[in-house]
Amino acid sequence: MSTPSPVNPAAIVSEATSSSALTELSPETLRDWVAEHEDLVVIDVRSAAEFESLHIHGSYNVPLPLLSEHTDELAARLGGRVVLACQSGVRAEQARRKLAASGIGAAHVLTGGVPGYAAVGGDVVRGGGRWDLERQVRMAAGSLVLVGLAGGRLVSPRIRTLAGLIGTGLTFSAATNTCAMGRALSSMPWNRAAQEPTRESAILTLPTAFVGVGNAEARRRADVA
């Protein structure tokens, strides 16, 4: 009986790192792609309010909750050169994983998000000034922790539990790469745009990508639905 070859931990780490690197796209590279590739589609998965404040010229706004609800329909309309953008890359990575499960395995995540693209001189559209959602989350979490600590000292020690709950929530958010507070804040009135994206306005208006017979039936079902 042959002895199994030992597993090289360094090789596993290297392979995982290489796989991750393949999905990331620098702002500089995207800036070059915009000028060179007509088939490029940039999907911005932030909220409509964030999109109105600052977005990449020519990008499409499909907020992450909407993308999650209609992933298969969106995947059926995308070709091979897809870039996902958000504020920092976290929501874009979540979107990439969802699209990968629907057959879009070559989507890239813009590192540094839309602000990073703007910082390298990329063509962006600027609107009214709003705090991005991730900044709002930091402010809300920090404020609640301060309230818990101050209330625990001045009112009742029990109020300190609030700070502990926020800390637990942030730890869970980091471990699962999700953010319940962000989802809650995104539904607040100040984070709502005049016209919120819908399946009809954000997904069905995307140009259909004719990228092989394998996706033809999926595209037909999406158009009929």
N, C-alpha and C positions, 0 to 999 in steps of 0.2 A: 504494500500500500504506500503510495507516494505521500510525502509530507507536504501539507499545504504551505504555500509561500507566505511568509510573514507579511502582514499589512504595514505599509509605511505611513504613519500618521502625517508626516510632512507632505506626502503626495496627496492625501485626502484634502488637507487644508489648501494646497496649491490648486487642486482641481476645483474646489468650492469657490476659491477666490477668483479663478479664471472665469468660471461660469457667471459669477456676479458681475465681473468686469465687462462681460459681453453684453450685458443688459444696460450698462450705464453709458451715457453720452455726454460729453463735456459741452458747455455752452459755445465754446469756440468751434467745435465740430458741427454743431447744429447750425451755427451762423453760416458755415461753408455749405452745408447741405441745402439750406434754403435757397442759395444762389445756383446750386448745381443740379438739383433733382426735382423735377416737376411732379413726381409721384409721391412726394413727401406729404404726410398728414400729421399735424401736431394736434393732439387732444389735450386740452386743459381740463383737469378734473377738479379744480377748485370750485367754490361756490360762485354763483352768478355775480354777487356783489364784489368778490375779489377779482373776478374776471373784468368787471367794468372798471375797476381801479387801475389795473395794469395787466396787459396781456400781450402775447407775441402776435405780431401782425400776421393775419391769415390763419390763426389757430381756431379750433372749434371748441366751444365750451360744453362739456358733458360732465357735470358734477358727479363725484364718486357715487353718491346714493343712486342717481339715475343710471349710471353705468352698471352698478351692481344689479339693478333690477332688470336691465335689458342687455346683459352682457353678450348673449348669443346673437342678438340682432345687430349689435354694434360690430361684433367680430366678423359677421357675414359681409359687412360693407368695407372692411379694411384690407388694404393690400400688404405688401411686404415691408414698406418703409414707414413705420409708425413710431412717433415719439410721444411719450406721455409726460406732461408737465404739471407741477403744482407749485407750492410755495417753497418747499425745501427738498422734496423727493419722496417723502413718506407716503402721502396719498397716491402719488404716481406709481410707487412700487406695489401698493395694494391693488391698484387697477391693473398693473402688468400681470400679477398673479391670476387675477380673475380672467383676463383675456387669454392667458396661456392655457387655462383650463378649457377655454372654448376654441382652441386651435391656433391662436395668434402667438406663436412662440418667439417671434423675432422683434417684438416691441422693445423700444429703448426707453429708459428713464432719464430725464434731463437732470443732471447733477446740479445742485445749487438752485434749482427751480427757475421760475420766471425772473425773479430779481437777479439771479446770477447771469441769465442771458442778457438782461438789460445792462448789467455792469460791464460786459465785454463789448458793448456797442451794438448789440443785436437790435433789429427793427421791432420796436414795441409801440403799443398804443396806450396812452395814459389817460385816465379819467379822473373822477373825483377822488379825493383822498379818504381812504377807509383803512382802518387797521385790518391786517390780514388775520385769518381765523386763528392761526397758531399763536400770534401775539396776544389775541384776546384770551386764549386758553391760559397762557402764562399769567396774564393779569388777573383773571378770575381765580385761578388756583392760588396764586400768591396772596390775593386779598382775603380769600377764605381762611388760609392758614393764619394770617395776621389777626383776623377776627377771632379765630379759635384761641390763639395764644393770649390775646388781650382780654377776651371775655373770660378765659379760665383764670386769669389773675385778678380781674376786677369784679367779676360777677359770680361765677361758679366754676369750680374745677372741672365740672362735667363738660363744660363747653370746649375744653381742650380736645375732647373726642373728635371734634370737627377737623382739627389739624391732622389727627391720626387717620381719619377717613380719607382726607385729600391725599395724604402721603400713600396710603394703600391704593387709592385709585390711580395715582400717577405710576406707581410700580407696576400695577396690572396693565396699564396702558402701554408701558414700555415693553413688558414681557410679551404681550399679544399683538403689539404694533397696531393698536386701535385707540380710539379716543372718544369715549362716550360724551365727555364734556364738549368736545368740538362739534359733535353731531347736534347736541342740545343748543349750543350757541348759534349754529348755522341756521336754526329755525327762528331766531329772534328777529323782530321787525327791522332792526338796523342792518341786518345781514341779508335782507331780501331785496332783490332787484325789482325794477318796475315790471320786467317781463322775465319770469323764471323759465329756464329751459324745460322742455317737455320731450317725450318720446318723439312727437311729430316734428317739433322745431329743432331739436338738437341731434337726433339720430337719423330719422328718415330723410333729412335734408343733406346728409353726407353723400358725397359722390361715391357711387358703387364701384368697387374695385374688381375688375375682371382678372382674377389671379388664378385661373385654373378650373378645370371641370369639377374638382373636389368641392368647391364652395358654391357651385352654381345652384344646387338644390337648396342650400341654406339661404342663399340670397333670394331665391324665388319665394320661399316660405316667409322671409322677413318682409318682402314687398306685399305679399297677399294679406299678412296679418293686420 
